[in-house]
Amino acid sequence: MPTELPPGATATVPPLSADHRLASVERAVHRMRERLGEVQCLSDHAEAALFSPFHFHRVFRSVTAVTPARFLAALRMAEAQRMMIRGAPRVTDVCTAVGYSSLGTFTTQFTRLVGMSPSRFKLLVDEHGDRRIGELVDTRGPVTSVAQDGDRPAPDEIAGEIVGGPATDGVLFTGLFPHGVPQDGPVGCAVTTAPGPVRLRPPDDGTYRVLAVRFDRDTRVADALDDPAGERRLIGAARAPRRGSRVRFSVRLRAPEISDPPIVVALPLLNRAVR
């Protein structure tokens, strides 16, 4: 028989394990992916995760570093990119397929999150999609600053290190983002060929995350962007220290997991577009 609680006592709920939180978030992400073309609400995701909406929102953000709404928007933009790379005939078809009823809203959202308009994205993919990333990307910039071990950052910089992954033959993007998803374009970026020390310049003393992604130099640009399973990239993330801080960040590269937000900003193409 169940034990009765003393008068005035309340039952305590044990904290969820990390595995339990991750499994719940993965169920919700699977649901998002399966229903990209449908209207999706927080309560729907929470139901898939077996949580109340309030608790789900907190758990989801603790696991992914972004809100469910931002994660869903990233999934939709990543799928829109893939459809255009695969030759979707009209932007209106893409818009509807990823859950937008307004072409204007879709175009605005795509431009903001990917870093260029759908028409510009399609033009650059047609022009450069078959090229290798190593041929297309300038590993000197656009804003690159490689630190030496032990260097103290300048007052307007942060310093750290990217570790893990192959030591050579890659293109490594390290960027500062206001949120835990690579979208909107980085506010500071370094493009290098291998893991190691790096410095970044935040635009202000705000709160940012360092996000890194590595591609093999021989990867086709179109293949890098059309990679839903993350088989062609390594990623890593860490909280960024304040500008001028002696604290150094450390980002370890690893294979993507389903709970990782997709890379939305079109990094190889954006590097070409800003030249």
N, C-alpha and C positions, 0 to 999 in steps of 0.2 A: 504494500500500500504506500502511496506517496506520503512523504513527511509534511505535516502542516507547519506553516510558518508561525512564529510567535506574533501576538497582536502588535500591529504597527510596523512590522518588518516588511521589507520588499525584496522580491527575488532579484538577484543580480544576473545579468547576462554576460557570459564570458566573452572576452574580446575575440574577434574573428582572426583566424590565422592568416598569414600572408598567402598561403595556397588557396584558402577559401575566398579571399578578396579577389585574387587573380582569376580564379575559375568563374566567379560571378561576373566580372568585367568581360571576360572572354565570351560568355554566353550573350551578353548584351551586344558586343561588337559583331558577333556572328549574325544576330538579328538585324543590326543596322545594315550589314553588307547584303543580306538576303532581300532587303526591302528598300533599296535605295530610291526607287521610283515612287514610293508611297509616302504619305504624310506620316511623320513619326513624332511622337510626343515623349516627354520624359517618363511619364507613367508606363509607356510601353516598354521602354528600356529597363525600367525598374522591375517590371513584372518578369521580364526574361531573366534578370539577375536574382530574382526572389528577394527583393528588398522593398522597403517603402521608398517613394520618390526622394524624400529628403536624405535618407541614409544612403541611397544609391548614389546620389550626386556627390556626396562626400567621399564615398569609397572609390568611385570612378576617378575622381580628380586625384586622390591620393596615389592611385596605381598608375595613371597615365600622364599626370601633370597637366591635364587640360580638362575642360568641362565636356560633358556629353555632347552639347550643341557644337562646340568647336571640332570635336572629333568627327561627328557626323558630317559637318561641312567639309572637312578635309577628305573624308572618304568619297564624298560626292565629286569634289573637284579632281581627285586622283582618277576616278572612273571616267570623268569627262575627258581628261587628258588621254586616257587609254583609248577611248572611243574615237577621238580625233586622229590619234596616231594610226589606228587601224582602218581609217578611211571612212568614218561616218559621213554621209553625203551632206547633211545640213546641220547647222548649229542648233536649229529648233528641235531636231530629233534628239540631239545630245541633251539639251535642256530638259525635255520631258522625261527622258530615260533616267535622269539622276534626281528627279523629284522637284523640279522647278516649274511652276505654272506660268511664270512671267519671263520672257526672254530678256527683258531689260534687267530684271533682278539677277538672273543668272550671269549675264555679261558683266555686270558691276561686281558681283561676288567673285567671278573667275578672275577678272583683272586685278582685283585687290589681293586675292590669295595666291595666285600663280605668279603675279608680277608683270603680266602683259595681257592684252585682250585675247579672246579666242581666235580672232582672225590673225593676229600677230603670231600667236603660238603656232597655229596651223602653217603659216608661211615659213616660219623658222624650222619647223619639223620637216616640211617638204624640202627645204634647202639644205639642212644639216643632219637630218635624222640618220642617214647612212654613214656619217663620219664617226670616227673613233673619238671618244672624249679627250684622249691625250692630244689629238690633233687640234681640237676645237678650243680647249680651255687654256687660258694663259695662267700658268702657275705662279706668275708674279703678282697677280692681283685679281680683282680690282683694288682691294684694300688689304694688302698683305704685310704682315710684320712678324718675322720669325725671331724668336728670342734665343739667347744663349742660356744654357743652364746657369742658374745663380743670378741672372740679371734681375735687377729690381725694376719693376715697371715705372714708367713716367707717371706723373699725377693724373693724366687723362687716359691711362691704360689699365688693363688687367693682364695678368700673365698666367700661364699654365702649361699643361702638357697633354698631348694625345698619345695614348699607349695602346698596344695590341695591334693585331692585324699584320699583314705583310709589311716588310720594311721598305720595299721599293716597288716600282712599276705601278704606281697608283696616282689617282687624283683625289686629294683630300680637301673637302670643303669644311671649314670650321666657322660657324656663324653665331652671332648673338641675336636672340629672339625674345620679344616681350612675353611670349607664352611657350608652352612645352610642345608646340607643333611647328615644324618648318613651313610657315606661310607668312604672307605679307612682305616677304623679302627681309633679309637680315639687316639689322641696324649697324652691324660691324661684321667684317668677313675676312678670313684669310684663306688662300688657296695654295696648297703645298703639294709635294709629291710623296711624302711619307710621314708617319707619326713622328712626334718630337715636340720640343718646346715651341710655343706660339704666344704672341701677344695680340690683343684685340683692343679697339678703342670704342667704348660705349659712348653714345652721344650725350649722355647725362649720367647722373648718379642714381638712376632708377634700378629696378629689380629686373634681372634678365636671366635667361638660361643659355648655356653654351651647348649647341647641338652640332655634332660632327657626322659627316657621311663620307665614306670612301668607296670609290669605284676603281675597277681595274682600268688601266689606260686604254686597253684595246676594246672595251665595251662600246658598242654602238650607242649613240645618243638616244635613238628611238627605243632601244632595248632597256636602257637605264630608266627611262621615263615610263615604259610599259612593263612594270615589274611588280605586280600585286603581291607576290609572295616574298619579295625582298631577297631573291636569290643572287642578285648581281651587286649587292652593296653590303657594307658594314656600317653600323651606326653607333652612336654613343651620346650621352647627355650628362650634364652636371649643372648645379646651381652656380651662377657667376658671382664672384666676389665684387665688392664695391670698387669703384675706380681708385687707383693708386694704392690699393690694399696690398699688404705683404703676403696675404693669404693667396695661395696659388690653386687654381682649379686643376682637376685631373679627370680626363674623359677616357674611358676604356671602350675601344671598338668591339662590337659583337654582332652576331647575326640578329636581324629584326625578329620580333615576336608579334603575335596578333594584337597584343595590347599596346603596341607602339603606334602612335599616330603616323599616318602615311606622310611621305615627303611631298608637299604640295607645290612649293615654289620650284619653278623649273630651272634648277641650278645651272646645268650646262648651257642651256639656251639663254638664261639671264646673263651669264658671263659674256656671251657673244653679243647680246642685245645692247648692253651698256657701253660697248666700245665706240 
